Amino acid sequence: MRKLPPRPQPSEALAANLAVWARQWDELKARNPDAEFRWNTKDQRSAREWILDELLRWSANHCAFCDGMGGTTNWPVEHFKPKSHYPEDGYAWENLYPCCEQCQGKGAEYDDDLMRPDEEDYAFARYFWFDFTAPDGVALLPIAKSVVERTRAERLIKLYRLDDRKRRQAREREWHIWDPPPHDDPTAWADASPTDLAHWELAQQHRDLQIARWKSGHLSIEDRPYRDLVEEVLEKLTASSSNVECGDGV
């Protein structure tokens, strides 16, 4: 879960709409306490679409929880405090996050200690680490040392399903884009063709270029599906290449 920058204020138009939608929702609940939450519409657009436009600009088109790019055109908007238990926050700007379909599954589970990706003192490396040796891909595991922080990390992983098999496999695919495993090296194949070798050489040149750009601070990883993972992989590759340059080996 990549740390999000401070939440921006909604645009003037969205803020006005949020106030109207919240009032309409309050009025509906007053008339019918059993009413289920629904997104209002304006100008033939769902309130979800209005809200999502600005949430995704905030998160650089990534899910606020798994950091993936969603893999869907039907992005949900996550009510961090569940709307079923906290109907008064149904349209509260601070309660809304961009979220992929797989992460949006915690239902009504919530407590006040649940970790937010835009907490002021949140840092990925303080709470989590990637295990590249885990079965079925790259695991996301808690690393926090204190019992309280470790419990918070474990609960977030569980509620947003951040370490299930699909997540691990997706991270492994992303990892291998940057650091292909040795068995992908066609120089070790008995039947490698010149085309295979040429493609591999180009892939290595591309990786080396990206490492160089990373070292110089000119590589943006905002368009990668798992930004925290890519950042860690690039740091490791940079360290390895630095050791090679120094003659230390890896």
C-alpha positions, 0 to 999 in steps of 0.5 A, a space after each residue: 500500500 503506497 503512501 498517498 500524498 495529503 488528500 486534496 480538497 475536492 474541486 468547488 463543483 464537486 464540493 457543492 455536489 457532495 453537500 447536496 448529495 449528502 443532504 439528499 441522502 440524510 433526508 432519504 434515511 430520515 424518511 426510511 431508516 432501512 433505505 440502502 445507500 445509492 449513488 445519486 446522479 447529476 447530468 446523467 452521470 453517477 455521483 461515483 463517476 464525479 467523485 472517482 475522477 478526482 480520487 484517481 487524479 489523487 492516486 495517479 490512477 492506482 488503487 489506494 490499497 493494493 496499489 494496482 491499476 485496477 484491471 477494470 473499467 468499473 472502479 468502485 469507490 471505497 467507503 472506508 467507514 462502511 456506509 451500512 454502519 456509518 450512513 452519515 459518511 456516505 458522501 463524506 470526502 475524507 471517507 472515500 478512496 479509489 479502490 479496485 474491485 478485488 480490494 473492495 470486499 471488506 464489507 461492513 468490517 471496520 475499526 478506528 485503528 484500521 490503517 489509511 494510506 494517507 495517514 501522516 506518519 504512514 510509511 510502507 517500509 514501517 509496516 510491510 515487506 515483500 517476500 520474494 521467496 514465498 510460494 505462488 509469487 511475491 508475498 506482502 507480509 507485516 514487518 512492524 515491530 510493535 504489537 500494535 503496529 503489526 496488528 494494524 498491518 495484519 488487519 489491513 492485509 486481511 480485510 483488503 486481501 492483499 496477500 492472496 494468491 492472485 496478488 502474489 502472482 501479479 506481483 511476481 509478473 511485475 517483478 520479472 518484467 524488471 528482473 527476469 529469472 535466469 531460466 528466461 535467458 535464451 543463452 542457456 537454451 539449446 535451441 535458442 534462435 538469433 531472434 530469441 537472443 536479440 530480444 533478450 539483449 534488447 530487454 537487458 539494455 532496456 532494464 539497464 537504461 531504466 536502472 540508469 534513469 532510476 539512479 539519476 532520479 528521472 524514472 517515473 514509476 507512476 504507470 507501473 501496476 505495483 509501484 512499491 514493488 517496482 521501487 524495491 526491485 529497482 533499489 535492489 538492482 541498483 545496489 547490485 549494479 553498483 557492486 558490480 561496478 565496484 568489482 565486489 560482485 553480487 
